[in-house]
Amino acid sequence: MFDLARIRNDFPHLQRSIEGSPVVYLDSANTSQKPTAVIEAMQQFTKQSYAPINRSAYRMAAAATDAYENARLLVANFINAGSPDEVVFTKNATESLNLFAHGWSRQRLQQGDVVVLTHMEHHANIVPWQMMAAERGIDIRWIPLTDDGRLDLSDLDNIVDGAAVVSFTSMSNVLGTMNPVREIVDRSHAAGATVMVDACQSVPHAVTDVQAMGADLIAFSGHKMLGPSGIGVLWGRSDILDQLPPLMGGGNMIDDVRLDTFSCAPVPAKFEAGTPPIIEAIGLGAAVQYLSSIGMAEIRQHEMELTQYALDTLTERFGSDIVIHGPRNIEERGGVLSFAFRDLHPHDVSQVLDEKNVCVRAGHHCAKPLMRIIEANATVRASLYLYNDTNDVDILANALTSADDIFGL
């Protein structure tokens, strides 16, 4: 059973109070809180097991290497990868996306080649391709949105026709939209494209099966899924990773170096130059163990019910005074609620909420093209996770009501 009370007790930050009031954390789409299991795993490794990996031959170093590689195995199992060697540790999802965009473009793409993105992408899945467009002359096409914040796939076959790459998010960090990944992948593959999925917002919240998704590569971050910052993942099919050139050169990624040339180590070491985020990998391994112990299907069900409660509560309380962006069908969205409240600036709303210890994000959410499309300079974003409950939503609604008094509305 999904034991919410036990789960909340596992998160020290949620036990805090400020000026006698509890902290209501509604910013998990930005970064998640960490359970005691993750904190203690990292502390224990640091205190008793830390040593360099893949270099020294003494027992402590060998044990540290084994722990690091076990974390890779845990992540591989969590996403149902075919092999741990398909899991590359990076410093974050942004690096994972850049690794593919820069490496694939410089090796495979030429002037006039087409890359397809969507109007709901995070800057991390836009800017690298724009950099490559400036450097190599590639063309970028865009999948548009429907009025209710879903991808408009009515002309997808024409958009992806002749495309070399299709790169898209599995879930919008602004709209909460959960995209039909397999459909987009299949239609893109039929057009001959290589497909990358930015899965930062979906991996923490739902079952992830990379083999069932069918994409060629996916990227996600540790810090959004109860793990530490400073570590991300690039998963890729073995044949794609073998073809992809490394983004960085140096120690650990080489097989041999001579005065006039070098050869790369096999994947995944090929992409992990330098000393990797060893402690962070241990933390990520503990995070996926924690999530697996609860069950990703159970987490998704909890969040669907809570998101529906939040949509109903905020709409019933405020009516037309609140505009919540994204689909209304709970089957097609995650627990990301970006909204406009009355005619107040989102940063003013955020400040009012902060005075009630309600933690939300206000801004453009690293998605300025999308914000312009929905005609908003910024939104308030409250994002839910496994440790949130209906009381958190009620406190959010009550805190929004207090804006009336503060601003004299």
PyMOL commands that set and color helices and strands:
alter all, ss='L'
color gray80, all
select helices_A, chain A and resi 4-9+12-15+36-49+59-78+84-86+93-108+123-125+127-136+156-160+181-190+210-213+238-243+269-271+278-294+296-321+330-332+346-355+368-373+390-407
alter helices_A, ss='H'
color red, helices_A
select strands_A, chain A and resi 17-18+21-22+24-25+87-90+114-118+139-143+165-169+194-198+217-221+232-236+254-257+262-264+322-324+336-341+358-359+361-363+379-383
alter strands_A, ss='S'
color yellow, strands_A
deselect
rebuild
show_as cartoon
